[in-house]
Amino acid sequence: MEKRNYQLEMEAEIARLDGRRPSLLLHSCCGPCSSAVLERLAEHFRVTVLYYNPNIEPEEEYLHRLSEQKRLLSLLPGDFPLLPCDYDHESFAVFAPALADVPEGGERCLACFALRLNRTAELAKQHGFEYFTTTLSVSPHKNADNVNRIGAEAGERHGVRYLFADFKKKNGYLRSLQLSKEYGLYRQDYCGCLYSR
């Protein structure tokens, strides 16, 4: 089976916009990952950022990353509103302990992606966004097929269009490293949940 090229799919979707800039809700896992993604999307969409990451613990770490996300948005050229949401670790704790011994990238991560992308799709529908997507695919440690499959399923479930993407393509990850250095962003050394640490 031929591997899908999500970068080309995104470019084709953007071409179909024909210069129109629809609204898009971007799930952001952190400031560093969102930096290059926002740069790439800003020309084509009116982007609002959603920082919904109940996997992150302890809460102090969550708040530190949220603070960095807000700081980045204040520094970037352009207007990127942040859709507020509360720390919701209980939603992650419902399923994660039973999957504590699963290797990184396995069922625990997929369930975590589904939790975050379903919430993003739900809020995108609730607030009238035309599209939603996630920064998760910018990481070389995240499988773009899994991220996009789960995002598309969430979009279908909630009736909002998911923007297929593989943001690590075209040096997206490298660009996120450059922008993190340029803006002096805190780069964490684990994905967020203590199991990944």
Stockholm file with secondary structure:
# STOCKHOLM 1.0

chainA/1-197         MEKRNYQLEMEAEIARLDGRRPSLLLHSCCGPCSSAVLERLAEHFRVTVLYYNPNIEPEEEYLHRLSEQKRLLSLLPGDFPLLPCDYDHESFAVFAPALADVPEGGERCLACFALRLNRTAELAKQHGFEYFTTTLSVSPHKNADNVNRIGAEAGERHGVRYLFADFKKKNGYLRSLQLSKEYGLYRQDYCGCLYSR
#=GR chainA/1-197 SS CCCCCHHHHHHHHHHHHTTCCCEEEEECSCHHHHHHHHHHHTTTSEEEEECCCTTCCSHHHHHHHHHHHHHHHHHSSSCCCEECCCCCHHHHHTTGGGGTTSCTTSHHHHHHHHHHHHHHHHHHHHTTCSEEEESGGGSTTSCHHHHHHHHHHHHHHHTCEECCCCTTTTTHHHHHHHHHHHHTCCCCSSCSSTTTC
#=GC SS_cons         CCCCCHHHHHHHHHHHHTTCCCEEEEECSCHHHHHHHHHHHTTTSEEEEECCCTTCCSHHHHHHHHHHHHHHHHHSSSCCCEECCCCCHHHHHTTGGGGTTSCTTSHHHHHHHHHHHHHHHHHHHHTTCSEEEESGGGSTTSCHHHHHHHHHHHHHHHTCEECCCCTTTTTHHHHHHHHHHHHTCCCCSSCSSTTTC
//
